[in-house]
Amino acid sequence: MNIANWLHDQARCHPQRPALFHGAEQVADYRTFADRAAAVGGLLRERHGVVPGDRVALFMKNGVDYLPLMYGIWWSGAVAVPVNAKLHAAEAAWIAGNAESKLVITDDGHTFQDRPLESGVELAAGDLVASGTPTARTQPPHPRRSDDLAWLFYTSGTTGRSKGVMLSHGNLVAMALCYPVDVEPVTGDDALLYAAPMSHGAGLYNFIFVRAGARHILPVSRGFDAAEVLDLARRLDRVSLFAAPTMVKRMVAEARRQGEHGEGLKSVVYGGAPMYTADIRDALSVLGPRFIQIYGQGESPMTITALDRRHIADHDAPDWERHLASVGRAQSCVDVQVVDAQMCPLPPGEPGEVVVRGLTVMAGYWRNEDASRDTLVDGWLRTGDIGFLDEQGFLTLTDRSKDVIISGGTNIYPREVEEVLAQHPAISEVSVIGEQDPEWGEIVVAFVVADDVQAEDLNQWFSQRMASFKKPKKYYFCDDLPKNSYGKILKTELRKRVESRVESGATASL
């Protein structure tokens, strides 16, 4: 089936339901939304020669035209290749070329003057929505099979060139249907606010909200602004959004500044990077029980595990602390295991690599057989994440496999060191990596963004809370930590800083 059928069906059954909002202003109902998508699909075929299976890239900021354009791509039977608008034009051009895109749709804020697109890749302005002529009777989307490619999802590329994850229409349907079962139910009274890039996690959540006939809110800022998010939630009510942990921290700080408690917010689904226990405790104290956690990857989009609001907010539950530190239990359409190097399942409590299989797992990487072969083993997706399962099936992540520090023959997981340091009141951000050492093999070093604190103070704090062999041997004090366009800390950049001995700000070695 074509995922765009959900929009077509909603437009036929509930044409006057509010659909698209520019800030607090409604700009389209579901009939208009579907008409615009169908018109885009027609233009792609007639003006640009797009045929089913062609790749069409979207290199645009969030906006009210984004969903009609994306659904228009599927309406024509083509494959959407959303590209994060924060990327450099050279990176976007590489993705468009790697995907062998027929067309790149962009907006006024993006240009390829400094890095021309590859020969044969056509450029189109993002005014296709305004240019299309909706028919009085919208034609249905072009038929697609469940295993046909729908979304070519380029990974964030924190460790090198990004890879094109092949997601089918069936993958997207399975992912979306897990949401009301494992995350929370959605009705036509709800709203989804797109504050994070729609090219990735935030955009993937659109499907179940379309299926439910819910509202889609595009901020006027076209991005994330904590004050704007809180204001729109107050005005529109029952607003949910996907937010990276850094975004949650900013929302909490803004709500505290305003003396508010997130009125109008239904849910904040967080994921995409580690959420430290100290930070989610703080968020609960300010915004209340509105939080849900998901763990997923582009390779199994937004659907590996989920931790519902009950397990996050129920302070009186006997296992609350343990559950809060976890990423929840396997979602409905997948199996999750923790395995050793030979892919043999490990017992509860023993850390190993997290693997997943099921209806949401990708078909492979776009034209990259070696990477596909390494990542997909006997039907299992090797996530590269290290974690352990408990007796109840709750998964706790410790680190990425490549980030584990081996010091004196002992494994040290940076995540647990970061958890302790993140609780220090002077620290706003922290990231821990290993540094090569002739005696120990590796030693633990911590990059911290902090106010008025010394390395000796942090060492004393740490020694009161965790075994001394895990204690950082060095602290690098920085003004900020390098992040990619999705807010993930780039440990690869931190390693380069260590290797070249170029650090920002003062340093202290212990």
LODRENMAR-396275 format. One line per field, with one value per residue (C-alpha): residue number from 1; residue in one letter; chain; x, y, z. Coordinates in pm, 1 decimal. Example, Ala and Ser with C-alpha at 12.3 -4.5 7.8 and 13.67 -1.06 7.14 Angstrom:
BEGIN
seq	(1 2) $
type	(a s) $
mol	(A A) $
c1	(1230.0 1367.0) $
c2	(-450.0 -106.0) $
c3	(780.0 714.0) $
This chain:
BEGIN
seq	(1 2 3 4 5 6 7 8 9 10 11 12 13 14 15 16 17 18 19 20 21 22 23 24 25 26 27 28 29 30 31 32 33 34 35 36 37 38 39 40 41 42 43 44 45 46 47 48 49 50 51 52 53 54 55 56 57 58 59 60 61 62 63 64 65 66 67 68 69 70 71 72 73 74 75 76 77 78 79 80 81 82 83 84 85 86 87 88 89 90 91 92 93 94 95 96 97 98 99 100 101 102 103 104 105 106 107 108 109 110 111 112 113 114 115 116 117 118 119 120 121 122 123 124 125 126 127 128 129 130 131 132 133 134 135 136 137 138 139 140 141 142 143 144 145 146 147 148 149 150 151 152 153 154 155 156 157 158 159 160 161 162 163 164 165 166 167 168 169 170 171 172 173 174 175 176 177 178 179 180 181 182 183 184 185 186 187 188 189 190 191 192 193 194 195 196 197 198 199 200 201 202 203 204 205 206 207 208 209 210 211 212 213 214 215 216 217 218 219 220 221 222 223 224 225 226 227 228 229 230 231 232 233 234 235 236 237 238 239 240 241 242 243 244 245 246 247 248 249 250 251 252 253 254 255 256 257 258 259 260 261 262 263 264 265 266 267 268 269 270 271 272 273 274 275 276 277 278 279 280 281 282 283 284 285 286 287 288 289 290 291 292 293 294 295 296 297 298 299 300 301 302 303 304 305 306 307 308 309 310 311 312 313 314 315 316 317 318 319 320 321 322 323 324 325 326 327 328 329 330 331 332 333 334 335 336 337 338 339 340 341 342 343 344 345 346 347 348 349 350 351 352 353 354 355 356 357 358 359 360 361 362 363 364 365 366 367 368 369 370 371 372 373 374 375 376 377 378 379 380 381 382 383 384 385 386 387 388 389 390 391 392 393 394 395 396 397 398 399 400 401 402 403 404 405 406 407 408 409 410 411 412 413 414 415 416 417 418 419 420 421 422 423 424 425 426 427 428 429 430 431 432 433 434 435 436 437 438 439 440 441 442 443 444 445 446 447 448 449 450 451 452 453 454 455 456 457 458 459 460 461 462 463 464 465 466 467 468 469 470 471 472 473 474 475 476 477 478 479 480 481 482 483 484 485 486 487 488 489 490 491 492 493 494 495 496 497 498 499 500 501 502 503 504 505 506 507 508 509 510) $
type	(m n i a n w l h d q a r c h p q r p a l f h g a e q v a d y r t f a d r a a a v g g l l r e r h g v v p g d r v a l f m k n g v d y l p l m y g i w w s g a v a v p v n a k l h a a e a a w i a g n a e s k l v i t d d g h t f q d r p l e s g v e l a a g d l v a s g t p t a r t q p p h p r r s d d l a w l f y t s g t t g r s k g v m l s h g n l v a m a l c y p v d v e p v t g d d a l l y a a p m s h g a g l y n f i f v r a g a r h i l p v s r g f d a a e v l d l a r r l d r v s l f a a p t m v k r m v a e a r r q g e h g e g l k s v v y g g a p m y t a d i r d a l s v l g p r f i q i y g q g e s p m t i t a l d r r h i a d h d a p d w e r h l a s v g r a q s c v d v q v v d a q m c p l p p g e p g e v v v r g l t v m a g y w r n e d a s r d t l v d g w l r t g d i g f l d e q g f l t l t d r s k d v i i s g g t n i y p r e v e e v l a q h p a i s e v s v i g e q d p e w g e i v v a f v v a d d v q a e d l n q w f s q r m a s f k k p k k y y f c d d l p k n s y g k i l k t e l r k r v e s r v e s g a t a s l) $
mol	(A A A A A A A A A A A A A A A A A A A A A A A A A A A A A A A A A A A A A A A A A A A A A A A A A A A A A A A A A A A A A A A A A A A A A A A A A A A A A A A A A A A A A A A A A A A A A A A A A A A A A A A A A A A A A A A A A A A A A A A A A A A A A A A A A A A A A A A A A A A A A A A A A A A A A A A A A A A A A A A A A A A A A A A A A A A A A A A A A A A A A A A A A A A A A A A A A A A A A A A A A A A A A A A A A A A A A A A A A A A A A A A A A A A A A A A A A A A A A A A A A A A A A A A A A A A A A A A A A A A A A A A A A A A A A A A A A A A A A A A A A A A A A A A A A A A A A A A A A A A A A A A A A A A A A A A A A A A A A A A A A A A A A A A A A A A A A A A A A A A A A A A A A A A A A A A A A A A A A A A A A A A A A A A A A A A A A A A A A A A A A A A A A A A A A A A A A A A A A A A A A A A A A A A A A A A A A A A A A A A A A A A A A A A A A A A A A A A A A A A A A A A A A A A A A A A A A A A A A A A A A A A A A A A A A A A A A A A A A A A A A A A A A A A A A A A A A A A A A A A A A A A A A A A A A A) $
c1	(0.0 99.1 140.6 -24.7 -352.8 -393.2 -414.9 -648.6 -880.9 -883.8 -971.4 -1266.9 -1398.4 -1327.1 -1256.1 -1323.4 -1106.2 -831.2 -503.5 -217.9 -132.9 118.2 176.5 -169.2 -337.4 -510.9 -414.0 -566.2 -822.6 -774.9 -950.5 -715.5 -412.5 -488.7 -569.5 -233.3 -47.2 -228.2 -151.2 219.4 214.9 66.7 329.8 610.7 484.8 386.7 643.0 944.8 895.1 900.7 791.6 722.1 1043.5 1231.6 1397.7 1296.5 1499.4 1358.2 1618.4 1399.2 1332.5 1017.6 712.0 346.1 437.7 666.5 398.2 205.9 534.8 634.2 291.5 295.9 613.2 439.5 122.0 325.8 470.5 817.6 1056.1 1107.7 1466.3 1432.2 1760.5 1820.2 1798.8 2087.5 2335.4 2582.7 2493.9 2792.6 2653.7 2305.6 2446.5 2633.3 2314.0 2114.2 2384.4 2424.5 2047.2 2054.0 1771.8 1564.7 1482.8 1580.2 1309.0 1450.4 1345.9 1480.1 1716.1 1919.2 2142.8 2379.0 2584.2 2900.0 2846.0 2659.3 2437.6 2550.9 2464.7 2108.9 1978.9 1716.1 1650.4 1299.1 1176.5 960.1 662.7 523.7 238.7 129.7 186.2 -33.3 -395.6 -607.0 -883.3 -1238.3 -1203.9 -858.9 -720.2 -592.7 -219.2 -29.7 -49.2 256.4 343.4 432.0 792.8 837.2 1082.6 911.7 1164.6 1541.6 1654.2 2013.1 2179.5 2326.3 2680.3 2848.4 3121.7 3170.6 2967.8 2596.1 2427.1 2089.9 1855.1 1592.8 1250.1 952.0 585.8 539.4 814.7 642.7 299.1 434.2 625.2 318.8 85.5 320.9 276.7 -81.9 -6.3 338.2 365.6 13.2 -323.9 -389.7 -727.5 -852.0 -839.8 -463.3 -189.1 170.4 415.1 719.6 999.4 1277.7 1380.1 1101.0 1367.2 1417.7 1245.5 990.0 872.2 839.5 568.3 338.1 183.4 -21.8 -139.9 -254.4 -426.8 -609.1 -705.1 -512.2 -364.0 -11.6 151.1 444.1 607.4 645.9 1014.5 1043.7 1252.1 1281.9 1217.3 1125.9 909.3 722.7 658.1 512.9 301.6 156.9 77.6 -116.9 -311.6 -385.0 -402.2 -331.9 -1.1 261.1 611.4 929.6 1228.8 1593.7 1720.5 1885.8 1548.7 1381.0 1637.2 1567.9 1191.8 1235.1 1455.1 1204.2 905.9 1090.9 1175.5 809.5 682.3 474.9 425.5 366.1 -6.2 -152.4 127.1 -5.8 322.4 690.1 842.6 1218.1 1493.4 1777.0 2048.0 2106.7 1869.9 2048.2 1850.7 1919.1 1773.4 1451.4 1399.7 1429.1 1191.5 931.3 955.6 883.3 657.1 497.2 413.0 413.3 719.0 758.4 1085.8 1148.2 1461.0 1508.7 1743.2 1696.2 1745.7 1439.7 1278.2 1150.7 1058.2 1292.7 1172.6 941.0 915.0 564.6 472.0 358.1 703.6 864.3 633.3 537.7 782.6 625.2 678.4 935.1 1147.5 1104.8 1474.2 1574.7 1299.4 1376.9 1735.0 1615.2 1472.6 1174.5 1052.3 1042.5 773.3 495.4 628.1 989.0 1197.6 1490.0 1787.3 2125.4 2397.0 2768.1 3023.8 2900.1 2538.5 2443.3 2177.4 2306.8 2128.1 1950.4 2186.2 2481.6 2578.5 2623.8 2518.2 2150.7 1998.2 1645.3 1431.9 1077.2 848.5 1016.2 1372.2 1514.0 1574.4 1938.2 2155.5 2109.6 2360.7 2599.9 2610.2 2912.4 2751.1 2420.7 2593.5 2774.4 2460.3 2191.7 2287.6 2045.2 1751.6 1878.6 1975.2 2298.9 2244.2 2599.5 2456.4 2565.6 2305.8 2144.8 1795.9 1647.2 1414.3 1110.6 1243.4 1344.8 1646.0 1915.3 2169.8 2522.5 2694.2 2772.7 3001.2 3271.0 3261.5 3335.5 3661.8 3893.4 4126.0 4361.8 4159.7 3833.1 3535.7 3414.0 3093.9 3104.5 2728.4 2749.1 3032.8 2834.8 2526.9 2721.1 2883.7 2558.0 2409.5 2662.0 2478.1 2757.5 2764.5 2533.0 2680.8 2924.6 3069.3 3317.0 3559.7 3873.7 4221.9 4512.4 4754.1 5078.7 5021.5 4645.5 4564.8 4299.4 4211.0 3879.6 3862.5 3562.4 3469.1 3249.1 3060.9 3035.2 3025.2 3283.9 3399.0 3743.5 3861.3 3930.6 3567.6 3440.6 3675.4 3548.2 3187.7 3257.4 3443.7 3140.2 2918.2 3111.0 3409.8 3738.4 3870.1 3593.3 3687.9 3807.3 4182.7 4146.6 3883.8 3867.0 3662.1 3486.7 3245.6 3032.1 3040.8 3038.9 2704.6 2562.3 2249.1 2025.9 2179.2 2392.1 2731.8 3007.4 3248.1 3452.4 3527.8 3618.2 3861.4 4021.1 4061.7 4237.1 4456.9 4569.6 4578.1 4362.5 4103.9 3877.8 3906.0 4118.2 4209.7 4297.4 4476.3 4470.4) $
c2	(0.0 362.0 545.4 847.5 653.5 749.8 1117.5 1039.5 839.9 1109.1 1374.2 1166.1 1079.7 1403.5 1672.8 1967.5 1860.9 2116.1 1990.7 2237.4 2533.2 2813.4 2892.4 2924.0 3001.7 2725.0 2727.6 2401.1 2138.1 1774.8 1823.7 2109.3 1920.9 1623.4 1844.0 2017.3 1686.4 1547.4 1864.5 1835.5 1473.4 1582.1 1852.0 1609.6 1377.0 1632.6 1909.8 1716.5 1369.8 1191.9 829.2 575.6 473.1 796.2 966.5 1324.0 1511.4 1779.0 2028.8 2270.5 2409.7 2304.9 2484.1 2446.7 2324.0 2046.1 1781.3 1852.7 1827.8 1503.1 1348.4 1477.6 1276.9 961.2 1053.0 1026.1 690.8 837.2 805.2 1092.9 1180.8 1439.1 1624.1 1815.3 2186.9 2257.2 2070.5 2250.7 2264.8 2040.0 1773.4 1805.6 1782.6 1464.8 1307.7 1404.3 1255.8 940.3 884.9 944.9 1191.2 1294.1 1624.4 1837.7 2062.4 2351.3 2686.9 3040.5 2978.5 2712.5 2740.4 2512.6 2791.6 2686.5 2315.4 2233.5 1928.1 1627.3 1607.2 1491.9 1612.4 1880.5 2165.1 2287.1 2568.5 2487.6 2673.7 2353.9 2361.6 2707.8 2619.2 2311.7 2320.9 2095.6 1914.5 1913.7 1543.3 1440.6 1131.2 861.0 805.8 586.6 222.4 90.9 -243.4 -265.1 -354.3 -62.5 202.3 510.0 707.5 716.9 818.8 947.2 884.6 1174.3 1069.4 1126.9 877.7 950.7 963.7 926.3 617.2 595.9 379.4 216.1 235.9 82.2 177.8 -130.3 -15.1 322.2 168.6 -68.7 214.7 438.5 170.0 99.6 457.9 436.8 99.4 159.3 537.8 675.8 690.3 974.5 1127.3 1399.5 1645.0 1610.5 1812.1 1739.4 2029.3 2009.0 2184.2 1939.9 1875.4 1707.4 1529.2 1292.8 1196.9 1475.9 1415.5 1040.8 1091.1 1261.9 937.4 831.8 1191.5 1197.7 863.0 1000.5 1326.0 1530.2 1879.2 1954.1 2268.8 2431.2 2700.6 3044.7 3027.5 2714.7 2554.2 2516.2 2809.4 2709.2 3014.6 2965.1 2596.8 2678.4 2960.6 2742.5 2465.9 2712.6 2846.3 2523.3 2261.2 1885.1 1949.4 1675.5 1702.9 1507.0 1666.3 1579.5 1600.5 1937.0 2074.2 1938.4 2116.4 2446.0 2403.8 2335.7 2641.7 2862.0 2727.8 2788.6 3142.5 3210.5 3042.4 2799.8 2424.5 2341.5 2414.4 2274.8 2023.7 1670.8 1483.1 1537.1 1232.1 1243.5 1042.8 1065.3 1110.0 1016.0 1173.0 1179.7 1089.0 1426.1 1605.2 1404.4 1445.2 1819.8 1813.9 1621.2 1868.4 2163.8 2030.2 1736.2 1385.9 1466.1 1268.4 951.3 804.9 618.0 441.0 381.1 435.8 537.2 169.6 83.9 425.1 532.7 173.8 -35.6 31.2 274.2 390.9 517.5 811.8 585.9 435.0 778.4 966.5 711.0 809.8 563.0 253.6 19.2 3.7 369.6 463.9 163.7 214.4 585.2 501.7 256.6 311.2 86.8 -236.5 -368.4 -213.6 -430.8 -512.6 -600.1 -849.4 -712.4 -910.3 -839.6 -1058.3 -1132.8 -1107.9 -1438.0 -1312.4 -1545.7 -1408.6 -1296.9 -1345.2 -1057.5 -802.7 -886.1 -611.0 -677.0 -540.3 -459.7 -627.7 -597.0 -762.8 -701.5 -517.8 -179.2 -288.6 -145.4 -345.8 -229.3 67.5 229.1 76.0 -15.8 -393.2 -410.4 -191.4 -377.4 -712.4 -594.5 -445.0 -700.4 -1047.8 -1339.3 -1098.7 -904.7 -538.2 -480.4 -142.2 -81.9 11.9 -158.7 -233.7 -497.0 -632.5 -696.6 -977.8 -767.8 -689.2 -328.6 -226.1 -1.9 144.4 194.1 322.6 288.5 -10.9 211.6 441.3 181.4 266.7 -24.8 85.7 -166.7 -445.9 -328.2 -197.9 145.6 281.1 659.2 687.7 589.4 836.4 1109.4 1031.4 1102.2 1421.0 1550.4 1559.3 1821.9 2155.7 2349.7 2129.4 2206.3 1960.8 1672.2 1410.3 1136.0 962.0 749.4 887.6 664.2 598.0 395.4 241.4 178.7 150.8 416.8 659.3 831.7 1200.1 1429.5 1736.9 1962.4 2287.9 2428.3 2742.7 2814.5 2463.7 2305.3 1960.0 1880.3 1958.9 1726.6 1451.6 1475.2 1469.7 1165.2 973.5 995.2 832.0 582.0 349.5 536.8 337.0 496.6 847.5 1082.2 1129.5 1456.8 1729.0 1955.7 2267.7 2407.3 2683.9 2432.3 2081.4 2010.3 1878.7 1769.8 1922.4 1693.3 1796.3 1484.0 1544.6 1459.2 1239.6 1202.5 1576.1 1547.4 1268.6 1491.8 1764.6 1523.4 1382.1 1725.2 1867.1 2156.9 2235.2 2533.1 2706.4 2612.2 2252.1 2068.5 1735.3 1499.2) $
c3	(0.0 -50.7 282.6 113.8 111.5 476.6 380.4 90.7 317.9 585.4 327.7 206.5 554.3 743.5 483.5 713.3 1003.9 1079.1 933.5 879.4 1103.0 1056.2 1419.1 1573.2 1238.4 1046.4 678.6 553.5 640.9 538.0 204.6 115.8 248.9 24.2 -274.9 -241.9 -214.7 -520.2 -714.7 -626.8 -739.4 -1072.1 -1124.2 -1044.3 -1316.2 -1579.1 -1536.0 -1411.9 -1555.8 -1221.3 -1243.6 -966.7 -795.4 -875.1 -580.4 -501.1 -239.2 -6.9 115.1 308.0 651.2 834.2 703.6 610.1 260.8 383.2 441.1 116.3 -74.1 93.9 44.1 -313.8 -373.5 -249.0 -440.9 -760.8 -652.3 -604.4 -308.4 -61.9 31.2 310.8 377.7 699.2 621.1 859.8 642.2 419.4 50.9 -23.6 210.5 62.2 -289.7 -195.3 -56.2 -366.1 -587.4 -382.2 -393.1 -770.2 -720.5 -1017.7 -852.3 -552.6 -411.0 -211.3 -69.2 -75.7 213.1 32.1 -270.5 -458.3 -614.8 -430.5 -492.1 -814.1 -819.7 -1016.0 -1383.0 -1437.8 -1100.1 -1154.7 -909.4 -832.0 -610.0 -311.3 -462.6 -615.0 -363.0 -476.9 -844.8 -846.9 -953.7 -730.8 -912.7 -783.9 -727.3 -607.3 -775.0 -536.5 -486.1 -729.1 -612.5 -428.6 -269.2 98.9 12.5 -231.4 -119.4 32.4 237.1 184.9 529.7 546.6 881.6 1073.9 987.8 1325.6 1235.2 865.0 545.1 605.6 464.7 292.9 499.5 276.9 441.3 261.9 277.3 496.9 735.3 775.6 831.8 1099.2 1267.9 1275.5 1410.4 1699.8 1820.9 1956.9 2118.6 2266.8 2298.4 2343.1 2163.0 1918.8 1830.1 1599.4 1891.4 1924.0 1756.9 1656.7 1668.0 1439.5 1627.7 1531.9 1168.5 972.2 766.5 1058.0 1384.0 1404.4 1049.3 1096.5 1358.3 1109.0 982.4 1282.4 1330.6 967.6 1013.3 1319.3 1146.8 1402.5 1363.2 1235.2 1373.7 1195.7 1410.3 1255.8 1350.3 1130.8 1402.0 1776.1 2006.6 2360.8 2427.6 2099.2 2176.9 2518.7 2373.8 2096.8 2345.8 2562.8 2265.1 2076.7 2355.9 2345.5 2172.6 2143.6 2003.7 1956.5 2127.8 2168.4 2529.8 2462.7 2352.5 2665.8 2883.2 2706.4 2743.0 3113.7 3156.5 2970.3 3165.5 3489.7 3377.6 3293.6 3607.9 3397.7 3392.8 3026.4 3008.2 2686.1 2636.3 2607.5 2558.0 2500.0 2336.2 2384.8 2219.1 1970.2 2235.0 2600.8 2852.7 3185.4 3494.9 3655.7 3354.2 3331.7 3706.9 3662.8 3365.3 3564.4 3851.4 3620.6 3343.2 3519.4 3390.5 3019.4 2913.4 2707.5 2583.7 2261.4 2146.5 1778.8 1489.1 1130.7 1052.5 1267.3 1280.8 1622.3 1702.8 1911.5 2265.9 2444.6 2805.5 2876.4 3097.6 3380.7 3425.5 3396.1 3630.0 3899.0 4173.3 4416.0 4200.1 4358.5 4040.7 3942.3 3955.3 3747.7 3492.6 3463.3 3365.7 3099.5 2751.0 2818.9 2665.8 2309.9 2092.4 1954.9 1609.3 1697.7 1891.3 2092.6 2223.8 2378.9 2229.9 2252.1 1970.9 1826.8 1819.3 2107.4 2348.8 2687.7 3021.3 3198.0 3347.6 3123.8 2876.4 2507.1 2170.2 2121.3 1814.8 1678.5 1411.7 1295.0 1059.3 1099.4 1022.5 701.1 385.4 388.7 298.7 -40.2 -281.6 -0.7 15.6 247.6 513.4 475.6 518.9 832.3 989.5 897.3 1024.2 994.9 996.2 1298.0 1287.4 1477.0 1638.6 1757.2 2097.3 2417.2 2683.1 2899.4 2957.4 3300.2 3401.0 3302.8 2956.1 3027.2 2820.8 2967.1 2727.6 2847.3 2532.4 2168.7 2113.4 1965.0 2270.0 2538.3 2718.1 2798.8 3077.0 3230.2 3070.2 3229.6 3033.1 3140.9 2991.6 2935.3 2988.0 3356.3 3415.2 3239.4 3451.3 3771.2 3645.9 3497.1 3846.8 3959.7 3987.3 3813.6 3502.4 3210.6 2958.0 2975.8 2743.5 2832.3 2596.5 2617.4 2559.7 2459.7 2744.7 2736.2 3079.2 3087.8 2718.6 2764.0 3039.0 3108.1 3014.5 3050.7 2848.5 3057.4 3014.9 3366.9 3577.9 3848.1 3930.8 3950.5 3852.4 4217.0 4305.9 4034.0 4143.9 4499.4 4377.5 4162.7 4433.5 4659.9 4398.8 4185.1 4190.0 4165.0 3867.8 3656.8 3765.2 3488.3 3484.4 3297.5 3266.0 2963.4 3035.3 2726.3 2635.2 2446.1 2303.9 1928.7 1802.7 1472.7 1323.1 1533.9 1866.8 1916.8 2073.0 1827.3 2019.2 1701.5 1721.5 2088.1 2004.9 1742.5 2004.2 2235.1 1962.1 1847.0 2200.9 2086.4 2350.5 2390.3 2725.9 3025.0 3102.6 3418.5 3431.1 3727.1) $
